[in-house]
Structures are given as C-alpha cells and as structure tokens.
Amino acid sequence: MQFAPSARATLPVASCRPRLVATRPIARVASLHTAKAAMVPQPLMARPLGLASLPAQQRAKPTSVRVEASSSAAAPAPAPKEGSFLGIPAFTWQKIVPLGIMFFCILFNYTILRDTKDVLVVTAPGSGAEIIPFLKTWVNLPMAIGFTILYTKLANVLNNEQLFYTCIIPFIAFFSAFAFLLYPLRDVLHPTAWATQALAQYGPRFAGPLAIVRNWTFCLFYVMAELWGSVVVSVLFWGFANQITTVDEAKQFYPLFGLGANVALIFSGRAVKWFSQIRASLPPGVDGWGYSLKGMMGMVSAFGLVIVAVFYYLNRTVVPRVQDAIPKRAKKKKEPMSVGESFAFLAKSAYIRNLATLVVAYGISINLVEVTWKSKIKQQFPNPNEYSAFMGDFSTATGAVTFTMMLVSRWIFSRFGWGMAALITPTVLLITGVVFFALVLFSTPLTPMLAGLGMTPLFAAVLVGAAQNIFSKSSKYSLFDPCKEMAYIPLDDETKTKGKAAIDVICNPLGKSGGALIQQFMIIGFGSLAASTPYLGIILLVIVAGWIAAAKDLDWRFSAQQTEAAEAKLELARSDARAAQEAKDSSA
C-alpha cells in the first residue's frame, strides 16, 4: 500500500547523488508532519500517542530534512516530470477513472440483481416476504461462511489477479445460466407437487422452509445476488482499490466513486422499470418474466465482462508501477495461516472487531425495518409487474439521493473528519427507523389524517418505509462504505485481505441473519410482527448505541494507525538519506 510522503523534500531537476542536510535536531518530525496526512484532523476520542504525550519541555524542536544534489558524483538522469490534470497527477487519473468504471458496472449489476431477487422470491408460488428471514438465516449465511473459508484457502495459493478472476467469473456464468437454462426449466426442477403435499401435512408454520425447497432455483438466485454485493462489491472491488490507492487519494476520491455508481443506480432502476412495462404489454400466454430475465441477465453478463476487462487493464498498466513504488524491505518468509488460525488472528485485533461491529450492526438495523416494509409492498402491489415497477422507481430515487449525498460527503470528510462521517449513518437509520415503526404501530389513530391526504395507512407505510430505506442506504453508500474502506488502508496486506473477507462476506450476512432471527423469535413469542413492533424499536435503539460506541473507538485507532504508518514512512526516508550521505562521505 502506498502512503503520501510526509517529509518535506526538494529535489532539483538535475539530481545526482543526494546529500542530507539536517538543520535542527531530529526528534518530532513524525508528529508534526503526519498531522496533515492523517485522515482526521483530530479524532473524536483523543488518545495519547508516542512523543505527542511527552511534556512540552522534553520535546525537541521541530526539524526539516532537505535533500540536495551533489554535482560531484554522476547519477542516472531523472525521469521526466509527470503531467497533471486539474492539479491531480496523471497517474492518479490512470487509477481513478478505470476504478470508477468498474464501480459503475458493479453497482449497475447489483441494482438489477437486488430488485430481481426480491420479485422472484416474494411473488413465487407458495411464497411471500416471510421467506426472506429464513433465506438469510438458513441459506445465505451458511453459503457466505462457506465462501469465506474457500476464499481464505484460495488466497494462500493464488495471487490477487488470479483470485479476482476465480471469484467473479462463476457469478457471471451463473446469472447467464439462470436466465437461459434454469428459469425455463423451473417446472421440471421445482418439486411443486411434493411441497404442496408437505404443506397440507405439516401446516402453515412450515410454509417458509417449504417455500425455499419448492422454489429452490429462485432461492439460489437470491443468495447469489446477495453474495454479489458482499463478494464482488466489498471484497473484490474495494480490496483491489485499497491496494493501488494512497490514503490521500482515498480521502479525495472514494466518496466520488459513488457518484458514477449512483448514476448506474438511476439507469439500472430505469432499466428494471422498462422491462416491467414490456412484460405488461406482452400478449397473453407469453412468459413475460422469462423474456425480461433474459434481457436483464444479458446486461448483467455484458457489464460483468467489462469489469473483467478493466481489471485486466489495470493489472497491466497500473499495478506494476504501484508495486515498484512500494519500498522493498526484507521480510521473513512465513507459512500461510490455516482458516482457523486466520480467524483467531483476526479475532485478537480490536481494530478488526470494531469494523465487524459496524458491519453487523448495520445489517441488523436495516433488516429490522426492511422485511416489514417488503411485506407491506406485497400487500400494496400483489402483481409482479407492479411490484417490479415500484422497485425500479425506488432504485432510481435511491440513486438520485445518494448522488447528492456523495457531493456533500466530500465536504463532510474535509470539514469534520472520518469520525463524524462514520456517525452519520447510524444516526440517520435510527431516526428514520423510529418514524417507520411509529407509523406502523399507530396506523389506526392516524387513519383519518391519512385519509385527508388521500392515502391509506398501508400506502403511507410503503412510502415511509421507502423513504427510510432511501435515506439509510444513501448515507451508507456515501459515508459508511467509504469510511469502512478507508479504515482498511493502513493495515498490513494479510490483515487487510483476510480481514475484509471475514468482515464483508461473513459479518454482512451475519448482520442480516441476526435481524431475521430477532424477528422470528419476536413473531413466535408475541404472535405477530405487529405485536412485536415496540420491542423491535427498543432493540433498534440498543443496536445503534453499540454501533456508535464501536465507531468512536475505531476513530482514534484509525488515527493511531495513520500516525504509525506515516512515521514509518518518514523513518525510511531518513534511513535512505543517511545511507546516501554515508556513501558520499566514503567516496570523498
């Protein structure tokens, strides 16, 4: 990983062998010059670090290190100065623009997959929104754990480029096969008769698990679409971006990645609605879902190939230069850790535990609201075409709001820092969640007022739930995700790779499954989702409180990691300068 240089250095154009000139005692350079390089000007929870905690009289005066050229010794001609555009080096643009294209394509696909998976499982025969908690708990979570174990093993034997191709190509192949093979053969593959008999024998309490078996190809699509968000977005893309960007570049451009991504969100939402309208206009007897699935999965496959092509380009043009710029240090060769050792290693890190808490808390909090909201959508829009069209409008609105939030997020990061940006998402989710639960809980007293506005309580709940999801997800995409990804940058390569796999692939579905389990226990204990609504609101308060505490603790730890990394970089520069001075003295 690269780090922006902290030491002040000037190199003449015709540089030869460097000569170190120290004008003052060297003591507190790191503390002074890492302040600007740190992601936050001041952490929300200040902790004493290194020399900064010494009494003022014990601190040496600041120093500056200047590297000058000596014309008495021959040296290779310097490389030509690299150009810039809008004050940003051309090499930075060479990284950022392709990464933006990759993110655009990944989020375009994810929006189509997310909207399609919900319509498939909620409107499937013998199914409904009640199937989602069972899917997330008993299917999605085990598959996520299995993928993480496999990913950890592959990371020990494959390089980063091979690992990327090995993970993303099966996704592209599956989504193509689903539209052109699995869905057309659904009547042959689905055990509809057996599931109907089992439901009559065992009763409606087993409707959820039986619906999973009855529509197993749809459920497999649901899980693969969920894993696309965890694996391709979080692990593959952000892991690769963290490897080739510096902290300063991440601070400036990570929030802006979402701008292009949310343009994709708007376009993909329009695409979903367009296909919904095509289904509605088809003559009777024509399989509208089969027609639209082929079109949408065709787009998903095409954009997936674009992602692979851009990644291939970056590995041929950018990655070699990034690797050459990393200081070469002697490293001990160690055996790769096993899966159990990897998880034990990660569990010992308070830094990783805080990151995991953030991800799990978000998953639980959003799931406590989302399942109830989707059940209201099905009641309001029982027709699959109407349901899909509404989800297309929802995705477009989410993209537009998130686009605006992305513009604001740059100002938030620069003005208030990492810590404050990390606290906005839990605050927004808490406020909007309380409003949604209040509307569901007090729908009867509010009926006359809503009737005056021309709305039923059901439609009002659908709209308020949509607003809750839009604002929560826009703050997640514009602030929560960039904060999380920036926090990985100062970590070493092994912690970064395996920590991301464990957090993003396991903790993300673990949070969603945790929310689903809470709802299942509440429904069993109180008899209905409506009866458990007040208790779900209390649980939401507790979860968000833990989320905020973990974000505050991670804030100062992130600042400490930034300081340590900058000090190590500066110390390396000093060592190089001393070696150059010694070489000059010995040749004199």
VMD Tcl script that draws the C-alpha trace (Angstrom):
set ca {
  {0.00 0.00 0.00}
  {1.27 3.46 -0.82}
  {1.30 6.35 1.62}
  {1.55 10.01 0.79}
  {5.01 11.29 1.79}
  {5.04 13.30 4.98}
  {8.58 14.62 4.94}
  {9.27 17.87 3.19}
  {11.85 17.23 0.47}
  {13.04 19.19 -2.54}
  {14.82 17.51 -5.46}
  {16.46 19.69 -8.13}
  {15.74 18.69 -11.72}
  {19.30 17.64 -12.39}
  {19.58 15.48 -9.29}
  {22.66 13.42 -8.65}
  {23.75 11.65 -5.52}
  {21.70 13.05 -2.62}
  {23.26 14.81 0.38}
  {21.41 15.04 3.67}
  {21.43 18.42 5.37}
  {19.87 18.44 8.85}
  {19.37 22.00 10.05}
  {17.99 21.16 13.52}
  {17.96 18.17 15.88}
  {15.69 15.46 14.57}
  {13.07 14.45 17.10}
  {9.46 15.28 16.42}
  {9.23 15.27 12.66}
  {6.71 12.46 12.59}
  {4.33 14.14 15.00}
  {4.39 17.38 13.06}
  {4.23 16.17 9.50}
  {1.79 13.33 9.95}
  {-0.95 15.64 11.16}
  {-1.87 16.62 7.61}
  {-1.52 13.08 6.33}
  {-3.92 11.68 8.94}
  {-7.45 11.12 7.76}
  {-8.95 13.22 10.54}
  {-7.51 16.48 11.90}
  {-8.47 15.42 15.44}
  {-10.06 12.11 16.47}
  {-13.35 12.32 18.32}
  {-11.80 10.34 21.17}
  {-8.26 11.59 21.70}
  {-5.68 9.11 22.97}
  {-2.03 9.94 23.74}
  {0.33 8.65 21.09}
  {4.11 8.45 21.14}
  {6.08 11.71 21.52}
  {2.92 13.76 21.43}
  {2.22 12.69 25.04}
  {5.57 13.96 26.44}
  {5.74 17.20 28.43}
  {6.49 20.21 26.29}
  {9.91 20.79 27.81}
  {11.01 17.25 26.86}
  {10.16 17.63 23.20}
  {12.88 18.55 20.75}
  {12.32 21.45 18.40}
  {10.85 20.63 15.02}
  {13.19 19.96 12.19}
  {13.14 19.81 8.46}
  {15.06 17.45 6.22}
  {16.30 18.76 2.90}
  {17.76 16.60 0.17}
  {20.12 18.39 -2.16}
  {22.00 17.27 -5.22}
  {25.73 16.98 -5.38}
  {27.21 17.69 -8.79}
  {30.46 15.98 -7.93}
  {29.09 12.49 -8.49}
  {27.47 11.03 -11.54}
  {23.94 9.64 -11.33}
  {21.29 8.48 -13.75}
  {19.23 11.14 -15.47}
  {15.98 11.83 -13.61}
  {12.68 10.65 -15.03}
  {10.68 13.33 -16.82}
  {8.19 15.16 -14.66}
  {4.74 13.60 -14.89}
  {1.93 15.79 -16.14}
  {-1.24 16.62 -14.26}
  {-4.86 17.47 -14.99}
  {-6.92 19.76 -12.76}
  {-3.99 19.77 -10.34}
  {-4.07 15.98 -9.96}
  {-1.20 13.78 -11.24}
  {-1.88 11.89 -14.44}
  {-1.03 8.58 -12.77}
  {-3.77 9.19 -10.19}
  {-6.29 9.69 -13.01}
  {-4.99 6.49 -14.61}
  {-6.06 4.66 -11.46}
  {-9.23 6.51 -10.51}
  {-11.05 6.60 -13.87}
  {-10.89 2.82 -14.50}
  {-11.84 2.14 -10.88}
  {-14.85 4.42 -11.35}
  {-15.88 2.45 -14.46}
  {-15.56 -0.82 -12.54}
  {-17.67 0.51 -9.69}
  {-20.31 1.81 -12.11}
  {-20.66 -1.61 -13.73}
  {-20.66 -3.49 -10.41}
  {-23.40 -1.30 -8.90}
  {-25.44 -1.38 -12.13}
  {-25.46 -5.17 -11.92}
  {-26.14 -5.21 -8.20}
  {-29.20 -2.97 -8.53}
  {-30.72 -5.19 -11.22}
  {-29.92 -8.33 -9.22}
  {-31.26 -6.90 -5.97}
  {-34.58 -5.82 -7.47}
  {-34.97 -9.07 -9.43}
  {-34.21 -11.38 -6.49}
  {-36.90 -9.77 -4.33}
  {-39.57 -10.03 -7.02}
  {-38.65 -13.66 -7.74}
  {-38.88 -14.99 -4.19}
  {-41.69 -12.77 -2.87}
  {-44.07 -13.41 -5.78}
  {-43.13 -17.09 -6.34}
  {-45.90 -19.72 -5.95}
  {-46.47 -20.57 -2.29}
  {-44.03 -17.85 -1.17}
  {-44.07 -14.32 0.24}
  {-41.99 -11.78 2.16}
  {-41.98 -14.21 5.11}
  {-39.49 -16.39 3.22}
  {-36.76 -13.71 3.39}
  {-35.78 -14.19 7.08}
  {-35.47 -17.95 6.54}
  {-33.40 -17.43 3.40}
  {-30.99 -15.04 5.09}
  {-30.58 -17.19 8.18}
  {-30.53 -20.77 6.90}
  {-29.28 -20.42 3.31}
  {-27.44 -17.15 2.77}
  {-25.36 -17.22 5.96}
  {-24.06 -20.81 5.53}
  {-23.15 -20.11 1.91}
  {-21.36 -16.92 2.95}
  {-19.36 -18.81 5.58}
  {-18.51 -21.50 3.04}
  {-17.36 -18.90 0.53}
  {-15.16 -17.20 3.14}
  {-13.45 -20.48 4.02}
  {-12.86 -21.18 0.34}
  {-11.66 -17.63 -0.28}
  {-9.19 -17.85 2.61}
  {-7.75 -21.08 1.22}
  {-7.53 -19.66 -2.31}
  {-5.82 -16.51 -1.01}
  {-2.97 -18.73 0.23}
  {-2.32 -20.31 -3.19}
  {-3.38 -17.70 -5.78}
  {-2.11 -14.21 -6.46}
  {-4.50 -11.25 -6.33}
  {-5.24 -11.24 -10.06}
  {-5.96 -14.97 -10.22}
  {-8.13 -14.71 -7.10}
  {-10.24 -11.95 -8.69}
  {-10.92 -13.96 -11.86}
  {-11.63 -17.14 -9.88}
  {-14.30 -15.35 -7.82}
  {-16.11 -13.19 -10.38}
  {-16.35 -15.48 -13.41}
  {-18.63 -18.08 -11.67}
  {-21.08 -15.26 -10.85}
  {-21.28 -14.17 -14.50}
  {-21.74 -17.75 -15.64}
  {-24.50 -18.47 -13.09}
  {-26.64 -15.43 -13.89}
  {-26.48 -16.22 -17.60}
  {-27.36 -19.87 -16.95}
  {-30.29 -18.90 -14.72}
  {-32.00 -16.78 -17.38}
  {-31.38 -19.10 -20.32}
  {-31.46 -22.53 -18.63}
  {-32.70 -22.76 -15.03}
  {-35.73 -20.48 -15.28}
  {-37.12 -22.02 -18.48}
  {-36.83 -25.47 -16.81}
  {-38.32 -24.36 -13.47}
  {-41.40 -26.59 -13.81}
  {-39.14 -29.62 -14.22}
  {-36.67 -28.62 -11.50}
  {-39.08 -27.40 -8.79}
  {-40.77 -30.11 -6.60}
  {-44.11 -28.29 -6.63}
  {-46.34 -31.35 -6.02}
  {-44.24 -32.61 -3.11}
  {-44.15 -29.15 -1.48}
  {-47.93 -28.79 -1.79}
  {-48.49 -32.16 -0.10}
  {-45.97 -31.38 2.63}
  {-47.61 -28.03 3.35}
  {-51.01 -29.72 3.71}
  {-49.49 -32.34 6.03}
  {-47.32 -30.17 8.28}
  {-49.32 -26.93 8.31}
  {-48.57 -23.26 7.61}
  {-45.92 -22.99 10.33}
  {-43.51 -24.69 7.89}
  {-44.54 -22.51 4.93}
  {-41.23 -20.63 4.90}
  {-38.85 -23.62 4.76}
  {-41.13 -25.46 2.33}
  {-41.24 -22.42 0.03}
  {-37.43 -22.47 -0.09}
  {-37.43 -26.11 -1.22}
  {-40.32 -25.57 -3.63}
  {-38.63 -22.62 -5.39}
  {-35.01 -23.65 -4.85}
  {-33.66 -22.17 -8.11}
  {-35.21 -18.79 -7.26}
  {-33.70 -19.01 -3.78}
  {-30.31 -19.88 -5.25}
  {-30.59 -16.78 -7.44}
  {-31.47 -14.75 -4.33}
  {-28.38 -15.97 -2.48}
  {-26.05 -15.42 -5.45}
  {-27.40 -11.88 -5.85}
  {-26.78 -11.24 -2.12}
  {-23.25 -12.65 -2.45}
  {-22.58 -10.36 -5.43}
  {-22.96 -7.43 -3.04}
  {-20.73 -8.99 -0.39}
  {-18.10 -10.61 -2.60}
  {-17.78 -8.50 -5.75}
  {-18.54 -5.09 -4.25}
  {-16.94 -5.34 -0.83}
  {-14.15 -7.91 -1.16}
  {-13.03 -7.84 -4.79}
  {-13.53 -4.20 -5.78}
  {-12.72 -2.42 -2.54}
  {-9.89 -4.83 -1.77}
  {-8.31 -4.07 -5.14}
  {-8.92 -0.32 -4.79}
  {-7.24 -0.31 -1.37}
  {-4.18 -1.99 -2.87}
  {-3.50 0.63 -5.56}
  {-4.60 3.90 -3.93}
  {-2.95 6.04 -1.28}
  {-4.70 7.39 1.80}
  {-4.79 10.91 0.31}
  {-6.28 9.59 -2.94}
  {-8.85 7.57 -0.99}
  {-9.87 10.61 1.05}
  {-10.39 12.63 -2.12}
  {-11.88 10.06 -4.49}
  {-13.58 7.27 -2.52}
  {-16.67 9.41 -1.84}
  {-16.74 10.34 -5.54}
  {-16.70 6.72 -6.69}
  {-20.28 6.65 -5.61}
  {-21.20 9.44 -7.99}
  {-20.69 7.26 -11.03}
  {-22.06 4.27 -9.15}
  {-25.29 6.06 -8.36}
  {-25.68 7.24 -11.91}
  {-25.62 3.49 -12.58}
  {-28.24 3.07 -9.84}
  {-30.52 5.55 -11.63}
  {-30.04 3.91 -15.04}
  {-30.46 0.38 -13.70}
  {-33.66 1.42 -11.93}
  {-34.98 2.77 -15.22}
  {-33.95 -0.48 -16.94}
  {-35.90 -2.56 -14.39}
  {-39.00 -0.42 -14.84}
  {-38.67 -0.54 -18.64}
  {-38.62 -4.33 -18.61}
  {-41.60 -4.31 -16.24}
  {-43.55 -2.21 -18.72}
  {-42.57 -4.60 -21.54}
  {-43.94 -7.52 -19.50}
  {-47.20 -5.68 -19.00}
  {-47.59 -5.05 -22.75}
  {-46.92 -8.61 -23.89}
  {-49.92 -10.61 -25.19}
  {-51.48 -13.32 -23.01}
  {-49.68 -16.63 -22.99}
  {-46.22 -15.10 -23.39}
  {-43.82 -15.69 -20.49}
  {-43.07 -12.08 -19.55}
  {-40.68 -12.96 -16.75}
  {-38.66 -15.23 -18.99}
  {-38.43 -12.51 -21.62}
  {-37.32 -9.81 -19.18}
  {-34.92 -12.09 -17.30}
  {-33.03 -12.84 -20.50}
  {-32.68 -9.15 -21.22}
  {-31.64 -8.15 -17.70}
  {-29.24 -11.06 -17.18}
  {-27.78 -10.34 -20.63}
  {-26.94 -6.84 -19.40}
  {-25.52 -8.24 -16.17}
  {-23.24 -10.59 -18.11}
  {-22.09 -7.84 -20.51}
  {-21.22 -5.47 -17.68}
  {-19.50 -8.33 -15.85}
  {-17.20 -8.82 -18.82}
  {-16.47 -5.08 -18.82}
  {-15.43 -5.37 -15.15}
  {-13.05 -8.20 -16.01}
  {-11.58 -6.23 -18.95}
  {-10.94 -3.09 -16.88}
  {-9.36 -5.16 -14.11}
  {-7.08 -6.81 -16.67}
  {-6.07 -3.37 -18.00}
  {-5.23 -2.04 -14.52}
  {-3.11 -5.10 -13.76}
  {-1.07 -4.47 -16.91}
  {-0.62 -0.70 -16.58}
  {-1.12 0.50 -13.00}
  {-0.31 -2.37 -10.64}
  {3.34 -2.78 -11.78}
  {4.02 0.93 -11.15}
  {2.34 0.75 -7.75}
  {4.41 -2.28 -6.76}
  {7.62 -0.62 -7.92}
  {6.84 2.42 -5.78}
  {6.45 0.38 -2.59}
  {9.72 0.36 -0.59}
  {11.36 -3.05 -0.76}
  {12.01 -4.41 2.70}
  {13.40 -7.70 3.81}
  {10.56 -9.88 5.02}
  {10.53 -13.13 6.87}
  {9.02 -15.84 4.82}
  {6.20 -17.45 6.78}
  {3.84 -20.27 6.10}
  {0.27 -19.30 5.14}
  {-2.14 -19.44 8.06}
  {-4.89 -22.01 8.09}
  {-8.54 -20.96 8.13}
  {-8.81 -21.42 11.91}
  {-5.56 -19.56 12.53}
  {-6.72 -16.73 10.27}
  {-9.97 -16.24 12.19}
  {-8.14 -16.48 15.54}
  {-5.61 -13.90 14.33}
  {-8.37 -11.51 13.26}
  {-10.36 -12.01 16.47}
  {-7.41 -10.76 18.56}
  {-7.46 -7.37 16.82}
  {-9.68 -4.74 18.47}
  {-9.43 -2.79 15.23}
  {-10.96 -5.65 13.21}
  {-13.57 -6.29 15.91}
  {-14.73 -2.69 15.70}
  {-15.04 -2.93 11.92}
  {-17.01 -6.15 12.30}
  {-19.33 -4.48 14.83}
  {-20.07 -1.68 12.38}
  {-20.99 -4.11 9.59}
  {-23.08 -6.44 11.79}
  {-24.92 -3.53 13.42}
  {-25.83 -2.07 10.04}
  {-27.11 -5.42 8.79}
  {-29.29 -5.99 11.87}
  {-30.64 -2.44 11.93}
  {-31.63 -2.24 8.26}
  {-33.13 -5.75 8.35}
  {-35.37 -4.93 11.31}
  {-37.17 -2.45 9.07}
  {-36.74 -3.92 5.59}
  {-38.63 -7.21 5.95}
  {-41.67 -5.49 7.45}
  {-41.55 -2.91 4.65}
  {-41.38 -5.56 1.90}
  {-44.40 -7.35 3.33}
  {-46.29 -4.05 3.07}
  {-45.16 -3.67 -0.56}
  {-46.58 -7.08 -1.47}
  {-49.90 -6.14 0.13}
  {-49.98 -2.88 -1.83}
  {-48.66 -4.33 -5.13}
  {-49.59 -8.03 -5.37}
  {-48.97 -8.09 -9.15}
  {-45.30 -8.90 -10.02}
  {-45.21 -6.23 -12.75}
  {-46.43 -3.53 -10.34}
  {-44.06 -4.76 -7.62}
  {-41.08 -4.69 -10.00}
  {-42.02 -1.25 -11.35}
  {-42.19 0.14 -7.82}
  {-38.75 -1.32 -7.02}
  {-37.40 0.30 -10.19}
  {-38.69 3.70 -9.03}
  {-37.23 3.00 -5.59}
  {-33.77 2.27 -7.06}
  {-33.89 5.43 -9.18}
  {-34.81 7.56 -6.16}
  {-32.06 5.90 -4.11}
  {-29.53 6.72 -6.84}
  {-30.62 10.37 -7.06}
  {-30.49 10.94 -3.28}
  {-27.19 9.11 -2.95}
  {-25.72 11.16 -5.81}
  {-26.50 14.31 -3.85}
  {-25.11 12.79 -0.65}
  {-21.89 11.89 -2.45}
  {-21.34 15.55 -3.30}
  {-21.97 16.56 0.30}
  {-19.77 13.76 1.68}
  {-16.54 15.34 0.40}
  {-17.32 18.45 2.43}
  {-18.18 16.32 5.48}
  {-14.87 14.44 5.31}
  {-12.80 17.58 4.84}
  {-14.68 19.69 7.40}
  {-15.49 17.20 10.17}
  {-13.20 14.23 9.50}
  {-13.54 10.46 9.48}
  {-15.09 10.10 12.92}
  {-18.04 12.40 12.33}
  {-18.70 10.89 8.90}
  {-18.84 7.42 10.46}
  {-21.53 8.54 12.94}
  {-23.98 9.98 10.40}
  {-25.26 6.64 9.03}
  {-26.35 5.16 12.40}
  {-27.98 8.46 13.32}
  {-29.97 8.63 10.07}
  {-31.00 4.97 10.32}
  {-32.16 5.40 13.92}
  {-34.31 8.48 13.22}
  {-35.97 7.10 10.07}
  {-36.48 3.67 11.64}
  {-38.27 5.15 14.64}
  {-40.58 7.10 12.31}
  {-41.42 3.96 10.32}
  {-42.14 1.86 13.40}
  {-44.26 4.66 14.86}
  {-46.38 4.78 11.70}
  {-46.91 1.01 11.70}
  {-47.69 0.98 15.41}
  {-50.11 3.94 15.39}
  {-51.67 3.37 11.96}
  {-55.24 3.18 13.34}
  {-55.25 6.58 15.12}
  {-53.61 8.14 12.06}
  {-56.18 6.76 9.59}
  {-58.43 9.89 9.49}
  {-55.49 12.21 8.93}
  {-54.06 9.98 6.21}
  {-57.46 9.76 4.52}
  {-57.45 13.55 4.33}
  {-54.17 13.28 2.42}
  {-55.68 10.73 0.04}
  {-53.64 7.80 1.41}
  {-54.42 4.61 3.23}
  {-52.29 3.54 6.22}
  {-50.88 0.72 4.09}
  {-49.75 3.01 1.28}
  {-48.35 5.51 3.80}
  {-46.32 2.71 5.40}
  {-44.98 1.73 1.97}
  {-43.90 5.32 1.24}
  {-42.37 5.95 4.67}
  {-40.55 2.61 4.51}
  {-39.23 3.54 1.07}
  {-38.01 6.90 2.40}
  {-36.37 5.13 5.34}
  {-34.54 2.74 3.02}
  {-33.57 5.51 0.59}
  {-32.01 7.78 3.22}
  {-30.40 4.93 5.14}
  {-28.84 3.40 2.04}
  {-27.77 6.74 0.59}
  {-25.90 7.56 3.81}
  {-24.41 4.05 3.76}
  {-23.16 4.35 0.17}
  {-21.86 7.92 0.53}
  {-20.39 7.81 4.06}
  {-20.46 4.39 5.74}
  {-18.82 2.44 2.89}
  {-16.03 5.00 2.23}
  {-15.32 5.19 5.99}
  {-15.13 1.40 6.23}
  {-12.85 1.06 3.23}
  {-10.53 3.88 4.34}
  {-10.12 2.08 7.67}
  {-8.54 -0.92 5.88}
  {-5.82 1.10 4.14}
  {-3.25 1.38 6.99}
  {-3.41 -2.35 7.77}
  {-0.83 -4.86 6.56}
  {-1.62 -6.95 3.50}
  {-2.53 -10.18 5.32}
  {-4.85 -8.47 7.81}
  {-6.36 -6.42 5.01}
  {-7.06 -9.38 2.71}
  {-8.33 -11.87 5.27}
  {-9.97 -9.22 7.45}
  {-12.03 -7.95 4.52}
  {-13.05 -11.47 3.58}
  {-14.16 -12.27 7.12}
  {-15.94 -8.95 7.72}
  {-17.55 -8.30 4.36}
  {-18.53 -11.85 3.44}
  {-19.46 -13.27 6.87}
  {-20.38 -10.25 9.01}
  {-22.59 -8.67 6.35}
  {-24.96 -11.67 6.03}
  {-24.49 -12.36 9.75}
  {-25.99 -8.96 10.49}
  {-28.92 -9.58 8.14}
  {-29.42 -13.07 9.56}
  {-29.26 -11.66 13.08}
  {-32.04 -9.23 12.27}
  {-34.05 -12.06 10.70}
  {-33.56 -14.28 13.78}
  {-34.69 -11.48 16.08}
  {-37.85 -11.08 14.02}
  {-38.51 -14.83 14.00}
  {-38.18 -15.05 17.80}
  {-40.37 -11.97 18.24}
  {-43.09 -13.36 15.99}
  {-43.05 -16.69 17.83}
  {-43.01 -15.01 21.23}
  {-45.62 -12.31 20.64}
  {-47.76 -13.97 17.98}
  {-47.35 -11.43 15.18}
  {-44.96 -8.88 13.73}
  {-47.32 -6.04 14.65}
  {-47.39 -7.11 18.31}
  {-43.57 -7.19 18.45}
  {-43.11 -3.78 16.81}
  {-42.49 -1.82 20.06}
  {-39.84 -4.32 21.15}
  {-38.18 -4.20 17.74}
  {-37.90 -0.43 18.19}
  {-36.16 -0.91 21.56}
  {-33.77 -3.47 20.04}
  {-33.00 -0.99 17.26}
  {-32.01 1.61 19.88}
  {-29.65 -0.85 21.61}
  {-28.02 -1.99 18.34}
  {-27.43 1.58 17.13}
  {-25.95 2.55 20.53}
  {-23.38 -0.26 20.20}
  {-22.70 0.82 16.61}
  {-21.96 4.39 17.69}
  {-19.65 3.20 20.50}
  {-17.67 1.00 18.07}
  {-17.37 3.88 15.57}
  {-15.96 6.20 18.25}
  {-13.43 3.62 19.37}
  {-12.38 2.89 15.79}
  {-11.93 6.62 15.17}
  {-8.94 7.03 17.46}
  {-7.48 3.63 16.48}
  {-7.63 4.65 12.83}
  {-5.82 7.91 13.66}
  {-3.15 5.93 15.53}
  {-2.64 3.60 12.56}
  {-2.29 6.62 10.27}
  {0.31 8.18 12.55}
  {2.32 4.97 12.84}
  {2.31 4.42 9.09}
  {3.42 7.99 8.38}
  {6.18 7.77 10.99}
  {7.44 4.52 9.47}
  {7.49 6.14 6.03}
  {9.41 9.12 7.35}
  {11.90 6.92 9.17}
  {12.52 5.03 5.94}
  {13.20 8.33 4.16}
  {15.69 9.27 6.88}
  {17.47 5.93 6.56}
  {17.79 6.37 2.81}
  {19.13 9.88 3.28}
  {21.67 8.72 5.87}
  {22.81 5.90 3.60}
  {23.23 8.36 0.73}
  {25.27 10.68 2.98}
  {27.49 7.82 4.14}
  {28.07 6.73 0.55}
  {29.03 10.28 -0.40}
  {31.40 10.61 2.56}
  {33.10 7.31 1.76}
  {33.65 8.29 -1.88}
  {35.01 11.74 -0.99}
}
mol new
graphics top color blue
foreach p $ca { graphics top sphere $p radius 0.5 }
foreach p [lrange $ca 0 end-1] q [lrange $ca 1 end] { graphics top cylinder $p $q radius 0.2 }
display resetview
